Amino acid sequence: MPAGLNINFYAVMPEILVTALALIVLVLDLFIRKNKAALGWVSVIGLICILPFAAYTNEPYPVFGGTIIADSFSAFFNVIFIIAAIFTILISMDYLRKIGVDRGEYYHIILFATVGMMVMGAANDLINVYVGLELMALSFYILVAYRVKSSRSVEGALKYFVLGALSSGILLYGMSFAYGAAGSTNFMEIAGELGKGDNTYLTLGIILMAVGFGFKIAAVPFHMWSPDVYEGAPTPVTALLSVGSKAAAFAAFLRVFTAAFPAFQADWSSMLWIISAATMIFGAVVAISQRNIVRMLAYSSIAHAGIIMIGLIVFNDTGLAGVAYYLLVYAFMNMGAFTIVALFRNKGRFENIDEYKGLSTTRPLLAFLMALFLLSLAGIPPTGGFAAKFFILSAAIDAKYYWLASIGVVSTAISLFFYAKVIFYMYMKEPDPGAEIAPASGVIYNIVLFCTAVGTVFLGVYPAPFIDMAVKAVRPLLM
Amino acid sequence: MALTLTHYLVLSFILFLVGIAGVLLRRNIIIVLMSLELIFNSVNISLAAFSYFLQNLNGTIFVVFSITIAAAEAAIGLAILVAVYRRRQTAYVDELDEMRG
């Protein structure tokens, strides 16, 4: 432990403020009896006020005895988490009323999940990574089970709980070996101890930790939970799970593997190479046969995780910046697609892709936005999805990972097929006569859809300033 | 015979394997939850042993955090189990197969 604890509350101000907001929401829940959506508005306004703090808190020195580091990397990811949480809460207010569980603690738990993600992004110590990860995961177990009346929701929650707890147990076992090998839980001290003497424990620790993080980002072969959980969970929670939880797991994955184990880069990158290639191909191929739109998006998010992993394997500034940029774009495009799914999905309706038949005639604007988000997910220019994929794949080619880049391109080409299938149903088919007409979007949905669509297009048309931000964000990792 | 670090690590490894096998092979959810606790406790043994033999307190602090979190995890797991039992009248994993594909 370094001399001087260097206690600096300014560095953890975003985390403190979101925690305070969560507690305020919990207390207000006692006084607001009828209109629980008001708590949602309190959370959204609070998060919008916290956003500038999260974006500008930048103290690139480890504080609190070297356990927390609030650098540009954690600031970048904090912005992703807070944006994802704002969108999720906005679409939840209407959704909760629709499914009949309009309760106040929902917003409280979402805010605590956000705190957990922020702690993971800012952690510089194995203990903090674990505590942040569990704070996030425990909140998500509750959120997935939130439709207690639905047997799919509780089934998904149980599967998520058992596999999530198993994966955090494996991660923790890996952390114990890393600690045993280095004699410290601090990333910098672990990196300093590397290569001195016997590395058996450390190798074991790295493998087990990669398995643990692989579960959280839903990489093949640790992806089994994700389609069931995505299908069972309330749709806004699915959106946050696929955007926020994945981004947080990637933030911690990047931080641990670049800050603590840089000396073993050659070893772990060859291990991750296989996982990444399998994830890209498997996710894209299995998504083709899915009829349920949420399961299709779940497998598509598995394929995306594989492509994002390329950036970590490449392990240079463009590759790591590609990870950060991809996750930012992914937050907008995936959130947008899930917003439309959350709007339509109700009481067993609009579960399957063929129910989107003829949407362009009944709801032309929503069909257009859905097509935009799906094309972005597929990586078609001029959307953000294209810029992100281009950035990460060109980083792979620059670093001479030709095979990995080729597999990424193949996976993208396969995935175009199932995204285009939805667009085909929406635009080329007539709606079934007598079928229920898709619900119209309210004001809140329109705001969310507008913001996500603007973000998706803008990040593709004019990516330069955001790519600069991403490059700056990952600079502390490579020092 | 003096107990060395290896003894503790072997004990922890055996408990870890028993826990993993329990989670993957047993059908009753209660047993699965107990196996999960076994995994966390095997890790605690490993952390505490490293902490003792390295003469470093970080591992002991880690154990305290991990025990606390495992308690919270068990509470949530049992709550979800109760919700599942109310919906499905079963506590067996292989009967929870409404979603697949």
Interface residues (C-beta under 8 A of the other chain):
Chain A: M1 L126 I127 Y130 V131 E134 L138 Y141 I142 A145 V148 K149 S150 S151 R152 V154 E155 G156 A157 L158 K159 F161 V162 A165 L166 G169 I170 L172 Y173 M175 S176 F177 Y179 G180 G183 S184 T185 N186 P227 D228 E231 G232 S289 Q290 R291 N292 R295
Chain B: F16 G19 I20 V23 I29 V32 L36 I39 F40 S42 V43 S46 L47 F50 L54 N56 N58 G59 I61 F62 F65 S66 I69 A72 E73 I76 G77 A79 I80 L81 A83 V84 R86 R87 R88 V93 L96 E98 M99 R100 G101
